[in-house]
Amino acid sequence: MPDATPPGEFEPTPMQGVAVIEAALLQMPEAPGVYRMLDAKGDALYVGKARNLKRRVYSYTQIGRLPERLRRMVSGTRRMEIVTTGSEAEALLLEANLIKRLRPRFNIVLRDDKSYPWLLLTDDHDWPMIGKHRGDKKKGASYFGPFASAWAVNQTITALQRVFLLRSCRDTVFNSRDRPCLLYQIKRCSAPCVERISREDYAGLVKQAKQFLSGETPSIQKKLAAEMEAAAAELQFERAASIRDRIRGLTHVQGQNSIHLDGIGDADVVAMHQLAGQSCVQVFFFRGGRNNGNRSFFPSHGKDDAAPDEVLTAFLSQLYDDLPPPPLVLLNHDLPESALIAEALSIKAGRKVELHRPQRGDKRAAVDHAATNAREALERHLAEGTAQAALLDGVQRLFDLPEVPRRIEIYDNSHIQGSNAYGVMVVAGPDGFTKGAYRKYAIRGETTGVVRNPRAPAPDIVDTDGDAVPLPAAPARPGGGSRAASGGGDDFAMMREVFERRFGKALKEDPTRDGEGWPDLVLIDGGAGQLSAARAIMAELGLEDLPMVAVAKGPDRDAGREWFYRDGHDPIQLPPRDPVLYYLQRLRDEAHRFAITTHRAGRSKNLTRSELDEIPGVGSAIKRRLLNHFGSARGVRQAGLSDLSNCPGIGPAMATRIHEHFHPGARQPNSAKG
């Protein structure tokens, strides 16, 4: 929990912190703003906002009136920083931004680093495309959302394809087709790629899709019904049947929503439930009258600051830090600062935003439904946490760790014959896998090697300082040899580079090792050889005391017969159905999955590269023009200077540069000079 003080981090000295705060008060204005309390290392302990900075910060000097959590915060304060703002609402927005960015230990923090998917319709093409989008919005497209998950936006895209027959293929595929694809055959696209529909009719479909996404569904249904009746009256029964199918699809989409908000276009339903000192906030996103899905959040806070209004206030501020607030937010709790929050969200949205706790009707039903989802999600979360705690207790007992591990780091690497080599780090703890802490390392050093006897002396490997460091020989695993003997890639060299980069950086940033970023246990994929090599690397870094275990598969490489290696202990195996064994297998498999996907992504990126990427000054736009004009990189290489000059968008100077790249020293005709 964020209010737990790590052992040895700082001794409670309240008066020293009070002295720091009193010194800061001498220069503090009586104005709205944001204050930060920093520890000795400069890390943020707490971020707060105030209508009157001096009056608010002064309250922290009354140490006897503060709860235990705030007394520990004051004890650790060694410096204060402030930022004044024009109003308290602006201070609230700045506070939320700083909390999400700095994640202070004593704040209520929304632990969510996932971006929200949006649905886009391109506007800069004669035949607009519908698709999914994450990240920054760009010009040339209309965006609709946000959606709670990728699944929710994919479901909406599928529905729009069935109802409005819009294309979802990228421009490169669209431009290269000479016959309709399968989506046309299953009536999910109108095949604009081969003009099975006119531009005017397709533009009409795009307009209807935008109306649907904006909440104008009834008018669309009426128009489609009129078109169907007209087609039937003109004996165009095939067209009438097609329109009928679209109407059915539109009705099906409307019937999928489990809760409705009649008469409300855009709104968020936010409900919180608390149990056992923890909180879950459930958010339903409604846009254009449609349910865009829901998402569960578990804010991080201490047990003594878990008042519903405090948690919900902090949550709303941080939720809408990177999300545009809708005109209406429905809540299941009254907030003392609801007027201030609404003012701050109105500033961010550029229009009025209302916070409301409904008492009856459809809105109350929607809030109650969200509250039920919050309760059920929190119960599942607590059950999973209890099981996770039991597993971590088992890991502590199995490996004789001094305390229950809160951070386990798992390392693996992936390559093909030494090419596209990547090392990865996966992190797990009491809350499961911490994907925001995952790291991947593109191996920069030499990884190719020759097949060698695992019992032969290991070759020297050059470290980052240029010194030759002998690595220990790799003893054979029970029933199998060392992985480094398989040829094509030196796993020891890759391990050395990953560990030097990971722990070398950590030592530079935190030489005292009293921060939260250090592992309580390191797992590596391999046997005794890998463990011995890793220990040698750690000894050079001065980290001999870091608990480390190697996980190796048995002779037939079947899961369930893993061997676990530790320094000073014989290798051990666990019973086949031991829950701790399943847990350790899951950790190892997650590292392996992340290593494989990272390697494949890197390999795919290299496969898409061409010799055109090696030409100075040739970016993606020029590369696209060349490939569209000549068909391939080979065609560009074989083209003459005059042919290159005739390529649209390629001037004489660029044509000369490209030609000289492929034909160095070639004599240029005078007529081609710019």
Phi and psi in degrees as a GROMACS rama.xvg file:
@    title "Ramachandran Plot"
@    xaxis  label "Phi"
@    yaxis  label "Psi"
@TYPE xy
-67.7914  -17.0463  PRO-2
-93.9972  6.46221  ASP-3
-87.8709  124.518  ALA-4
-85.2804  118.092  THR-5
-58.224  141.189  PRO-6
-57.9388  132.345  PRO-7
80.0395  2.717  GLY-8
-71.5405  -48.7501  GLU-9
-159.58  144.959  PHE-10
-83.7312  137.884  GLU-11
-59.4589  114.853  PRO-12
-131.372  77.5394  THR-13
-57.0328  -40.3874  PRO-14
-67.8995  -30.5371  MET-15
-66.3597  -41.5257  GLN-16
-66.4527  -39.0202  GLY-17
-61.7183  -39.6419  VAL-18
-62.5147  -38.8743  ALA-19
-63.1163  -44.3731  VAL-20
-67.2009  -41.0669  ILE-21
-63.7132  -37.3053  GLU-22
-65.4624  -38.892  ALA-23
-68.4247  -30.9915  ALA-24
-64.1928  -25.7171  LEU-25
-61.4002  -31.0264  LEU-26
-109.637  9.6152  GLN-27
-88.7598  130.705  MET-28
-81.0424  160.347  PRO-29
-93.5019  73.4172  GLU-30
-144.717  160.326  ALA-31
-70.1527  150.671  PRO-32
170.855  -167.868  GLY-33
-124.711  136.852  VAL-34
-119.462  148.897  TYR-35
-125.555  131.986  ARG-36
-102.078  124.658  MET-37
-115.519  149.073  LEU-38
-89.6858  -169.858  ASP-39
-65.4089  -26.3812  ALA-40
-89.2685  -3.17544  LYS-41
90.3602  3.65794  GLY-42
-79.1471  146.283  ASP-43
-74.4818  125.509  ALA-44
-88.3169  -37.7505  LEU-45
-156.771  142.301  TYR-46
-123.683  128.078  VAL-47
-136.948  161.794  GLY-48
-119.855  160.092  LYS-49
-155.137  147.965  ALA-50
-74.487  -34.1407  ARG-51
-131.301  103.773  ASN-52
-58.1325  -46.8891  LEU-53
-63.3333  -44.1341  LYS-54
-67.1544  -39.8964  ARG-55
-68.9715  -45.4893  ARG-56
-69.5847  -30.2471  VAL-57
-59.0498  -31.8704  TYR-58
-62.0684  -23.8414  SER-59
-74.7751  -13.4932  TYR-60
-82.1396  -13.5279  THR-61
-85.6744  72.5071  GLN-62
-62.0449  -31.3019  ILE-63
-69.8689  -18.9502  GLY-64
-95.3348  -3.56722  ARG-65
-90.4149  147.702  LEU-66
-69.3214  167.534  PRO-67
-57.8179  -40.0107  GLU-68
-60.3331  -45.7365  ARG-69
-71.9591  -29.3461  LEU-70
-64.8758  -40.0357  ARG-71
-65.986  -35.9332  ARG-72
-64.0541  -47.0402  MET-73
-61.6908  -38.3663  VAL-74
-59.9427  -36.2254  SER-75
-87.4563  -5.07617  GLY-76
-73.4017  125.239  THR-77
-122.141  -8.26983  ARG-78
-160.256  152.969  ARG-79
-130.098  144.195  MET-80
-130.852  146.3  GLU-81
-132.647  154.677  ILE-82
-135.376  121.387  VAL-83
-84.1114  149.833  THR-84
-130.595  170.644  THR-85
-75.4842  -23.8417  GLY-86
-155.277  169.017  SER-87
-68.5921  -31.8114  GLU-88
-63.8385  -42.2176  ALA-89
-64.5003  -36.2548  GLU-90
-63.4309  -39.0499  ALA-91
-62.3621  -42.0037  LEU-92
-64.6766  -43.864  LEU-93
-65.7404  -39.7328  LEU-94
-59.3952  -46.4021  GLU-95
-61.4671  -41.0475  ALA-96
-63.7839  -43.5629  ASN-97
-68.5042  -37.4105  LEU-98
-64.8688  -43.491  ILE-99
-65.4649  -34.3726  LYS-100
-81.5873  -40.725  ARG-101
-94.5241  -22.6213  LEU-102
49.8132  60.641  ARG-103
-63.8515  148.382  PRO-104
-65.8737  -33.1149  ARG-105
-102.605  9.59695  PHE-106
-96.518  160.981  ASN-107
-78.678  118.432  ILE-108
-119.19  130.77  VAL-109
-81.1417  106.39  LEU-110
-86.1579  84.7498  ARG-111
-152.453  110.828  ASP-112
-110.947  16.7728  ASP-113
-88.5379  138.41  LYS-114
-81.5955  162.008  SER-115
-100.038  134.073  TYR-116
-78.8066  149.776  PRO-117
-125.401  159.802  TRP-118
-102.293  134.288  LEU-119
-123.78  149.972  LEU-120
-125.366  118.508  LEU-121
-69.1856  141.06  THR-122
-110.415  -10.5514  ASP-123
-100.626  28.1167  ASP-124
-138.131  148.013  HIS-125
-65.0715  -28.0266  ASP-126
-122.199  85.4588  TRP-127
-55.8884  148.416  PRO-128
-110.651  146.289  MET-129
-106.323  140.503  ILE-130
-166.415  -179.435  GLY-131
-102.38  145.558  LYS-132
-141.897  139.314  HIS-133
-127.094  153.527  ARG-134
99.1401  -160.613  GLY-135
-68.9272  142.934  ASP-136
-80.4676  144.134  LYS-137
-123.175  161.92  LYS-138
-69.5759  158.511  LYS-139
92.1351  12.8335  GLY-140
-154.263  153.35  ALA-141
-103.534  135.785  SER-142
-114.809  139.548  TYR-143
-131.362  131.465  PHE-144
153.211  -159.01  GLY-145
-81.0673  168.496  PRO-146
-111.608  152.065  PHE-147
-72.0338  -26.1232  ALA-148
-155.987  166.751  SER-149
-64.7689  -34.7783  ALA-150
-60.6836  -42.9052  TRP-151
-64.1251  -42.4088  ALA-152
-72.2399  -34.0297  VAL-153
-65.458  -39.2513  ASN-154
-62.1603  -40.1358  GLN-155
-68.0553  -39.6839  THR-156
-62.5183  -43.2504  ILE-157
-61.4204  -42.0437  THR-158
-64.0271  -42.4211  ALA-159
-65.4479  -34.5554  LEU-160
-63.6393  -41.9551  GLN-161
-68.6762  -35.8495  ARG-162
-87.9125  -41.396  VAL-163
-113.223  -3.89271  PHE-164
57.7517  40.026  LEU-165
-88.0922  149.352  LEU-166
-75.3694  148.999  ARG-167
-122.174  2.38482  SER-168
-80.1303  152.025  CYS-169
-73.2783  162.37  ARG-170
-59.7508  -36.6397  ASP-171
-63.0292  -40.1091  THR-172
-72.0114  -42.6779  VAL-173
-58.2827  -43.2659  PHE-174
-72.931  -18.9108  ASN-175
-99.0434  -3.91895  SER-176
-82.3957  143.8  ARG-177
-122.837  1.92736  ASP-178
-153.245  157.487  ARG-179
-63.1817  151.874  PRO-180
-91.7018  -175.447  CYS-181
-63.0209  -32.5268  LEU-182
-60.4427  -31.6453  LEU-183
-68.3144  -39.9481  TYR-184
-65.1756  -34.0623  GLN-185
-95.7066  15.4898  ILE-186
62.1031  44.7598  LYS-187
-121.912  11.791  ARG-188
-158.45  147.576  CYS-189
-93.8155  7.63226  SER-190
56.2213  53.9687  ALA-191
-67.8424  -17.4541  PRO-192
-61.9241  -31.0684  CYS-193
-117.334  20.019  VAL-194
56.0693  45.1678  GLU-195
-75.4176  -3.95588  ARG-196
-138.406  144.605  ILE-197
-75.0218  160.198  SER-198
-61.9064  -37.6588  ARG-199
-65.8557  -43.9467  GLU-200
-67.4838  -38.3267  ASP-201
-67.0326  -39.3164  TYR-202
-61.8209  -34.561  ALA-203
-65.245  -37.8229  GLY-204
-65.2448  -41.2721  LEU-205
-62.4303  -41.7872  VAL-206
-62.8453  -42.9397  LYS-207
-63.3071  -39.3064  GLN-208
-63.0191  -41.4278  ALA-209
-65.6012  -37.2152  LYS-210
-64.5772  -41.229  GLN-211
-62.3182  -44.6733  PHE-212
-68.8714  -19.7876  LEU-213
-93.1982  2.09375  SER-214
96.1516  12.2605  GLY-215
-95.9467  45.5227  GLU-216
-64.8263  -44.8605  THR-217
-57.6783  -41.9919  PRO-218
-65.0251  -34.349  SER-219
-67.9004  -42.6801  ILE-220
-62.0574  -41.3651  GLN-221
-62.9423  -42.1538  LYS-222
-65.6726  -42.2218  LYS-223
-64.7859  -39.2151  LEU-224
-62.568  -40.8553  ALA-225
-64.7133  -41.1784  ALA-226
-63.8211  -40.1026  GLU-227
-64.1319  -44.7399  MET-228
-64.7637  -38.7894  GLU-229
-64.7771  -41.4975  ALA-230
-65.0237  -39.2933  ALA-231
-66.8679  -38.3941  ALA-232
-65.08  -30.9037  ALA-233
-89.7824  11.0823  GLU-234
63.0827  24.0821  LEU-235
-92.7817  72.2426  GLN-236
-69.2983  -31.5136  PHE-237
-66.4271  -42.8333  GLU-238
-65.6104  -41.3301  ARG-239
-61.6148  -40.2493  ALA-240
-65.8037  -37.1542  ALA-241
-64.3654  -43.1532  SER-242
-66.2681  -37.6102  ILE-243
-59.6346  -41.842  ARG-244
-63.5745  -35.9761  ASP-245
-67.0131  -39.8135  ARG-246
-63.6294  -41.1416  ILE-247
-62.4848  -41.1945  ARG-248
-62.8493  -39.1369  GLY-249
-67.1335  -39.5302  LEU-250
-65.7247  -38.0356  THR-251
-64.304  -40.4055  HIS-252
-62.0303  -43.2824  VAL-253
-66.1499  -34.1713  GLN-254
-77.4414  -10.3813  GLY-255
-75.1052  -23.7315  GLN-256
-69.8033  124.699  ASN-257
-76.3147  -25.8093  SER-258
-133.639  148.251  ILE-259
-126.206  152.974  HIS-260
-127.592  82.4176  LEU-261
-62.9802  135.105  ASP-262
81.1475  0.939352  GLY-263
-118.922  123.526  ILE-264
-79.3571  -67.3128  GLY-265
-115.764  126.791  ASP-266
-163.04  154.194  ALA-267
-116.721  136.278  ASP-268
-105.371  118.264  VAL-269
-121.49  119.471  VAL-270
-133.125  141.415  ALA-271
-122.611  144.824  MET-272
-133.724  141.504  HIS-273
-122.682  142.71  GLN-274
-160.296  134.311  LEU-275
55.1487  39.1766  ALA-276
76.5254  8.64964  GLY-277
-122.61  160.757  GLN-278
-128.72  146.97  SER-279
-130.01  131.763  CYS-280
-115.161  125.708  VAL-281
-105.553  129.942  GLN-282
-122.404  124.426  VAL-283
-104.755  129  PHE-284
-100.336  118.546  PHE-285
-111.98  125.48  PHE-286
-136.19  129.869  ARG-287
62.3377  28.4861  GLY-288
79.9947  -2.10987  GLY-289
-102.291  150.424  ARG-290
-84.349  111.025  ASN-291
-90.2398  19.2767  ASN-292
100.598  173.444  GLY-293
-136.903  159.237  ASN-294
-143.086  142.215  ARG-295
-97.2892  139.105  SER-296
-125.923  144.03  PHE-297
-125.962  86.1246  PHE-298
-60.8395  144.977  PRO-299
-90.9957  125.975  SER-300
-159.977  164.089  HIS-301
-81.8993  161.632  GLY-302
-69.2603  -24.8093  LYS-303
-91.3549  1.77334  ASP-304
-127.81  35.946  ASP-305
-101.867  27.6421  ALA-306
-60.3159  135.468  ALA-307
-52.9809  -43.2237  PRO-308
-66.4225  -36.7236  ASP-309
-66.7114  -45.644  GLU-310
-64.1009  -45.9722  VAL-311
-68.2979  -36.601  LEU-312
-63.3487  -48.0439  THR-313
-63.4013  -38.5699  ALA-314
-63.1792  -48.5882  PHE-315
-61.3452  -41.7536  LEU-316
-60.811  -41.5447  SER-317
-80.7383  -32.8974  GLN-318
-58.6625  -45.1075  LEU-319
-92.6847  14.4354  TYR-320
-67.1748  -38.4932  ASP-321
-122.136  22.4644  ASP-322
-135.572  130.226  LEU-323
-67.859  124.519  PRO-324
-72.5468  143.264  PRO-325
-79.2182  172.932  PRO-326
-65.9883  -24.3062  PRO-327
-134.91  132.191  LEU-328
-122.536  118.414  VAL-329
-96.8969  131.549  LEU-330
-123.95  159.739  LEU-331
-105.793  9.30481  ASN-332
-138.152  146.079  HIS-333
-80.3157  139.929  ASP-334
-115.242  129.708  LEU-335
-60.5884  -32.2432  PRO-336
-103.677  30.7467  GLU-337
-61.4847  -37.3928  SER-338
-64.6685  -40.5422  ALA-339
-66.5186  -42.9141  LEU-340
-63.6619  -43.5488  ILE-341
-61.6085  -39.7891  ALA-342
-63.5804  -43.9109  GLU-343
-64.1451  -43.4029  ALA-344
-67.3459  -32.9717  LEU-345
-65.1328  -38.509  SER-346
-62.1227  -44.0177  ILE-347
-67.6594  -39.6696  LYS-348
-81.0804  -21.7379  ALA-349
77.21  16.2602  GLY-350
-157.406  175.087  ARG-351
-71.4553  133.514  LYS-352
-121.728  130.604  VAL-353
-114.012  135.359  GLU-354
-103.081  133.015  LEU-355
-146.077  136.681  HIS-356
-107.997  101.452  ARG-357
-71.7751  150.398  PRO-358
-110.401  -16.3281  GLN-359
-159.458  172.774  ARG-360
79.0964  -164.66  GLY-361
-62.7861  -35.2665  ASP-362
-65.4667  -42.2591  LYS-363
-64.4059  -39.9338  ARG-364
-62.4504  -39.3468  ALA-365
-65.1446  -41.6556  ALA-366
-66.0162  -41.1929  VAL-367
-64.322  -38.5496  ASP-368
-63.6284  -42.2204  HIS-369
-65.8475  -38.0811  ALA-370
-64.6793  -38.716  ALA-371
-62.8571  -42.5009  THR-372
-62.9843  -37.7529  ASN-373
-64.6482  -42.9459  ALA-374
-63.1741  -46.6424  ARG-375
-65.5294  -38.9472  GLU-376
-65.3482  -39.7097  ALA-377
-67.6697  -38.9931  LEU-378
-62.351  -41.9275  GLU-379
-64.3591  -41.0028  ARG-380
-62.8757  -42.252  HIS-381
-67.3781  -38.9617  LEU-382
-63.8506  -42.4529  ALA-383
-65.4061  -37.5832  GLU-384
-66.1759  -36.614  GLY-385
-64.3547  -44.7998  THR-386
-64.0547  -40.2763  ALA-387
-62.9353  -41.5728  GLN-388
-62.353  -40.121  ALA-389
-63.7432  -39.0448  ALA-390
-66.0542  -41.6595  LEU-391
-66.8382  -34.8147  LEU-392
-60.9924  -40.8109  ASP-393
-64.649  -38.2847  GLY-394
-64.4295  -40.7122  VAL-395
-60.7407  -45.6041  GLN-396
-67.8442  -39.5197  ARG-397
-63.4487  -41.4084  LEU-398
-106.609  13.0825  PHE-399
54.2232  45.3048  ASP-400
-78.2694  149.613  LEU-401
-64.9926  -26.5765  PRO-402
-152.589  169.775  GLU-403
-63.9113  126.974  VAL-404
-68.2469  132.347  PRO-405
-102.472  -16.3132  ARG-406
-142.925  115.102  ARG-407
-112.657  127.476  ILE-408
-109.257  131.969  GLU-409
-119.064  131.803  ILE-410
-118.25  142.302  TYR-411
-154.915  166.389  ASP-412
-141.31  163.951  ASN-413
-147.702  139.617  SER-414
-165.117  167.799  HIS-415
-122.765  109.863  ILE-416
50.0629  37.8219  GLN-417
85.2107  -6.70397  GLY-418
-92.7364  153.764  SER-419
47.8857  48.1418  ASN-420
-80.6428  133.517  ALA-421
-135.51  139.764  TYR-422
-108.854  147.114  GLY-423
-133.474  156.011  VAL-424
-127.071  127.575  MET-425
-113.69  142.883  VAL-426
-122.485  135.532  VAL-427
-134.791  157.035  ALA-428
-164.855  -157.535  GLY-429
-60.5035  -27.8264  PRO-430
-97.0259  16.1288  ASP-431
91.7483  -152.719  GLY-432
-74.2982  133.586  PHE-433
-102.15  85.6452  THR-434
-68.4028  -23.473  LYS-435
-67.459  -17.8604  GLY-436
-97.4842  -2.00411  ALA-437
-60.5382  146.422  TYR-438
-136.948  145.436  ARG-439
-125.253  143.439  LYS-440
-126.384  110.429  TYR-441
-71.7497  120.013  ALA-442
-69.6771  122.7  ILE-443
-93.7319  -29.3345  ARG-444
-80.4767  -179.673  GLY-445
-73.2616  129.861  GLU-446
-118.693  -14.2854  THR-447
-76.9591  144.202  THR-448
-150.153  176.839  GLY-449
-102.23  158.319  VAL-450
-69.4625  130.051  VAL-451
-134.933  159.206  ARG-452
-69.2391  127.373  ASN-453
-63.9151  -18.9933  PRO-454
-94.5979  -3.61048  ARG-455
-80.1405  158.493  ALA-456
-57.4186  137.365  PRO-457
-73.336  143.603  ALA-458
-70.8568  160.167  PRO-459
-72.4025  142.265  ASP-460
-118.973  131.286  ILE-461
-79.9554  126.56  VAL-462
-85.6645  -175.95  ASP-463
-67.7609  -17.3279  THR-464
-93.5831  1.21094  ASP-465
89.0443  0.999615  GLY-466
-89.6186  143.304  ASP-467
-79.9809  125.463  ALA-468
-119.442  115.418  VAL-469
-71.9706  132.488  PRO-470
-96.3383  149.71  LEU-471
-68.6203  154.712  PRO-472
-64.6169  153.381  ALA-473
-98.0009  103.407  ALA-474
-66.3139  150.038  PRO-475
-69.2123  143.824  ALA-476
-76.2004  160.02  ARG-477
-57.5525  112.527  PRO-478
84.7104  4.40764  GLY-479
-164.175  164.728  GLY-480
-92.4748  179.19  GLY-481
-73.1623  144.252  SER-482
-64.9886  -28.3298  ARG-483
-68.9143  -12.9931  ALA-484
-87.9339  0.167075  ALA-485
-78.0085  -10.9464  SER-486
82.1468  158.467  GLY-487
86.9286  -15.7504  GLY-488
-169.952  137.715  GLY-489
-96.2002  100.283  ASP-490
-64.1467  -31.1256  ASP-491
-64.413  -43.3429  PHE-492
-64.1761  -39.3449  ALA-493
-65.6021  -42.0745  MET-494
-61.7561  -42.255  MET-495
-59.085  -47.0758  ARG-496
-64.7268  -42.4852  GLU-497
-63.6798  -46.8631  VAL-498
-66.3149  -39.418  PHE-499
-64.8436  -39.5533  GLU-500
-73.1545  -42.1648  ARG-501
-68.5314  -55.1966  ARG-502
-85.0067  -24.6599  PHE-503
-63.7747  -42.2062  GLY-504
-66.565  -40.663  LYS-505
-63.2262  -39.9988  ALA-506
-66.5948  -35.379  LEU-507
-68.5391  -39.3257  LYS-508
-81.4062  -30.0156  GLU-509
-142.385  72.633  ASP-510
-64.3134  -24.6438  PRO-511
-81.9616  -12.6986  THR-512
60.7879  35.5492  ARG-513
-109.489  10.0975  ASP-514
-86.3174  -178.308  GLY-515
-90.9558  -3.822  GLU-516
-88.7461  7.5564  GLY-517
-97.5047  139.408  TRP-518
-77.5095  149.517  PRO-519
-89.8979  -16.397  ASP-520
-156.049  137.261  LEU-521
-115.813  124.849  VAL-522
-110.2  133.42  LEU-523
-124.1  147.897  ILE-524
-85.2583  112.964  ASP-525
155.081  -169.836  GLY-526
-115.632  -148.087  GLY-527
-62.3538  -36.5215  ALA-528
-63.3105  -45.772  GLY-529
-63.9862  -40.5541  GLN-530
-63.5519  -43.4135  LEU-531
-63.302  -42.4661  SER-532
-65.1197  -42.4601  ALA-533
-63.9897  -39.1437  ALA-534
-63.0052  -39.6689  ARG-535
-63.6253  -40.2382  ALA-536
-66.116  -44.4756  ILE-537
-63.7888  -35.4  MET-538
-63.1581  -38.4847  ALA-539
-64.9107  -31.8352  GLU-540
-85.9242  -3.73877  LEU-541
77.4556  28.8634  GLY-542
-119.97  42.4792  LEU-543
-63.8003  -25.211  GLU-544
-86.6118  2.06054  ASP-545
-75.9392  119.123  LEU-546
-59.3043  130.964  PRO-547
-141.456  136.061  MET-548
-135.111  137.164  VAL-549
-103.134  136.952  ALA-550
-114.191  116.351  VAL-551
-122.789  144.128  ALA-552
-78.2584  160.685  LYS-553
-73.9646  -171.283  GLY-554
-58.9314  -37.8648  PRO-555
-97.9908  10.4054  ASP-556
58.2246  28.3165  ARG-557
-85.0914  136.7  ASP-558
-63.5971  137.513  ALA-559
108.844  -13.239  GLY-560
-118.601  31.5781  ARG-561
-66.0553  147.935  GLU-562
-106.579  140.244  TRP-563
-116.126  124.033  PHE-564
-109.869  134.489  TYR-565
-137.347  153.115  ARG-566
-62.5684  133.752  ASP-567
75.2957  9.77333  GLY-568
-133.226  150.771  HIS-569
-71.5245  148.066  ASP-570
-61.965  145.398  PRO-571
-128.053  158.761  ILE-572
-124.215  152.136  GLN-573
-103.487  157.124  LEU-574
-55.7429  145.263  PRO-575
-56.033  -31.4849  PRO-576
-108.351  23.5136  ARG-577
-71.2414  127.204  ASP-578
-58.9032  -34.9823  PRO-579
-65.915  -36.3512  VAL-580
-62.1423  -45.7779  LEU-581
-59.1139  -40.0231  TYR-582
-64.3125  -46.4143  TYR-583
-65.6072  -35.598  LEU-584
-62.7563  -40.6756  GLN-585
-63.9473  -40.3169  ARG-586
-61.6715  -47.7424  LEU-587
-62.9874  -41.881  ARG-588
-67.0373  -35.0163  ASP-589
-65.8028  -40.7554  GLU-590
-63.9656  -40.4001  ALA-591
-65.4098  -42.7653  HIS-592
-60.4251  -45.5257  ARG-593
-65.3688  -37.4654  PHE-594
-65.403  -43.6336  ALA-595
-64.9686  -47.1508  ILE-596
-65.1751  -36.1777  THR-597
-65.3503  -44.2514  THR-598
-62.4859  -44.3051  HIS-599
-64.3583  -39.188  ARG-600
-62.9435  -43.2677  ALA-601
-64.5894  -40.0134  GLY-602
-67.2718  -41.6253  ARG-603
-62.735  -38.1446  SER-604
-63.1357  -40.9271  LYS-605
-68.3515  -35.3179  ASN-606
-66.3294  -30.1017  LEU-607
-81.0528  -9.22771  THR-608
-76.1387  150.263  ARG-609
-134.298  173.9  SER-610
-66.8637  -14.397  GLU-611
-68.2519  -26.0163  LEU-612
-68.0818  -17.1763  ASP-613
-86.487  -5.99058  GLU-614
-84.8745  122.093  ILE-615
-60.1351  133.602  PRO-616
88.0085  -5.5356  GLY-617
-94.5624  105.57  VAL-618
-95.8187  -169.114  GLY-619
-65.1226  -36.8781  SER-620
-66.5508  -46.7785  ALA-621
-66.5166  -39.0893  ILE-622
-60.3005  -41.6669  LYS-623
-64.3353  -42.1936  ARG-624
-61.724  -42.7012  ARG-625
-64.3018  -44.6215  LEU-626
-68.5663  -37.6739  LEU-627
-65.8843  -32.9577  ASN-628
-83.1129  -43.5334  HIS-629
-101.901  -11.3301  PHE-630
90.6038  -28.7256  GLY-631
-163.128  166.958  SER-632
-64.9363  -33.7242  ALA-633
-62.8595  -39.8249  ARG-634
-63.2094  -37.2814  GLY-635
-66.496  -41.8905  VAL-636
-63.3652  -35.2746  ARG-637
-87.6544  -7.3045  GLN-638
-72.7702  145.45  ALA-639
-80.1682  171.911  GLY-640
-63.7313  -39.5629  LEU-641
-67.1228  -37.7207  SER-642
-63.6782  -41.1343  ASP-643
-64.415  -39.5936  LEU-644
-65.5317  -28.0433  SER-645
-83.0194  -6.78696  ASN-646
-69.8084  130.54  CYS-647
-57.6714  131.644  PRO-648
84.4999  0.965364  GLY-649
-111.112  110.515  ILE-650
-78.3678  171.889  GLY-651
-58.7133  -41.0595  PRO-652
-64.9518  -44.9031  ALA-653
-66.4906  -38.9433  MET-654
-60.8038  -41.929  ALA-655
-63.7664  -41.9655  THR-656
-62.3644  -43.6844  ARG-657
-65.5176  -43.5872  ILE-658
-64.7286  -41.371  HIS-659
-67.9425  -28.1232  GLU-660
-64.7101  -41.8221  HIS-661
-88.0231  -21.146  PHE-662
-131.264  67.3666  HIS-663
-62.2034  134.898  PRO-664
84.0259  -1.03897  GLY-665
-68.8877  142.914  ALA-666
-82.0459  129.82  ARG-667
-95.1744  134.817  GLN-668
-68.5358  147.777  PRO-669
-62.441  -30.681  ASN-670
-67.3066  -18.4392  SER-671
-90.3942  -6.00795  ALA-672
-73.4542  142.592  LYS-673
